[in-house]
Amino acid sequence: MAPKPMPVAPQEETLPLKVAPWDPRFPNQNQTKYCYQSYLDFHRCEKIKGEGDSVCKYFKDVFADICPNGWVERWDSQRAEGTFAGKI
């Protein structure tokens, strides 16, 4: 007896994969500084341009791509508490 064919699920729409572009200020493999600087740049941009400005989206996309989630959560909570070490 032949096995029954498995039903095929409809294809989900996939978004194109985006990665943080190469930045000549951070030429090494270790991207920690690039992550941190992009986080700072995003919040500085929002401080100047206002929340939700499309110009700032670039920096958010970069730090969301390369920063570990735990770091971002910790930095967000430190900013909320007023103990964040970075200058925004």
C-alpha positions as CSV (number, residue, x, y, z in Angstrom):
1,M,0.0,0.0,0.0
2,A,1.5,3.4,-1.1
3,P,1.7,6.2,1.5
4,K,-0.9,9.0,1.2
5,P,0.6,12.3,-0.1
6,M,0.9,15.0,2.6
7,P,-1.3,18.1,2.0
8,V,0.7,21.1,0.8
9,A,0.4,24.2,2.9
10,P,-0.1,27.4,1.1
11,Q,3.0,29.5,0.6
12,E,3.4,32.3,3.2
13,E,4.4,35.7,1.9
14,T,8.0,36.2,2.9
15,L,9.6,39.6,3.3
16,P,13.1,40.2,1.8
17,L,15.9,39.5,4.2
18,K,17.6,42.7,5.4
19,V,20.9,42.9,7.2
20,A,22.9,45.8,8.6
21,P,25.1,47.3,5.9
22,W,28.9,47.4,6.3
23,D,30.1,50.5,8.1
24,P,33.7,51.6,7.5
25,R,33.8,53.1,11.1
26,F,33.6,49.5,12.4
27,P,35.8,47.4,10.1
28,N,36.4,44.4,12.4
29,Q,34.4,41.3,12.9
30,N,33.4,42.3,16.4
31,Q,30.3,44.4,15.9
32,T,29.7,45.4,19.5
33,K,30.6,49.0,19.0
34,Y,28.5,49.2,15.8
35,C,25.5,47.8,17.8
36,Y,25.9,50.3,20.7
37,Q,26.5,53.3,18.4
38,S,23.4,52.4,16.3
39,Y,21.4,52.2,19.5
40,L,22.6,55.6,20.6
41,D,22.1,57.1,17.1
42,F,18.5,55.9,17.0
43,H,17.6,57.5,20.3
44,R,19.5,60.7,19.4
45,C,17.7,60.8,16.1
46,E,14.3,60.4,17.8
47,K,15.2,63.1,20.3
48,I,15.9,65.5,17.5
49,K,13.4,64.5,14.9
50,G,10.6,63.2,17.1
51,E,9.3,59.7,17.8
52,G,8.5,57.6,14.8
53,D,10.4,59.6,12.2
54,S,11.2,57.6,9.1
55,V,14.8,58.9,9.0
56,C,15.5,57.2,12.4
57,K,14.2,53.8,11.2
58,Y,17.5,53.1,9.6
59,F,19.3,53.1,12.9
60,K,16.6,51.0,14.6
61,D,16.8,48.4,11.8
62,V,20.6,48.2,12.3
63,F,20.6,47.8,16.0
64,A,17.6,45.4,15.9
65,D,19.6,43.3,13.4
66,I,23.0,43.1,15.1
67,C,22.3,43.7,18.9
68,P,21.4,40.8,21.1
69,N,17.8,41.3,22.4
70,G,19.0,41.0,26.1
71,W,21.3,44.0,25.6
72,V,18.5,46.2,24.1
73,E,16.1,45.2,26.8
74,R,18.7,46.1,29.5
75,W,19.5,49.4,27.8
76,D,15.8,50.3,27.5
77,S,15.2,49.6,31.2
78,Q,18.3,51.6,32.1
79,R,17.0,54.5,30.1
80,A,13.7,54.3,31.8
81,E,15.3,54.3,35.2
82,G,17.7,57.1,34.3
83,T,20.8,55.0,34.8
84,F,21.9,54.5,31.2
85,A,25.5,55.4,30.7
86,G,25.3,56.6,27.1
87,K,24.9,60.2,26.1
88,I,21.6,60.6,24.2
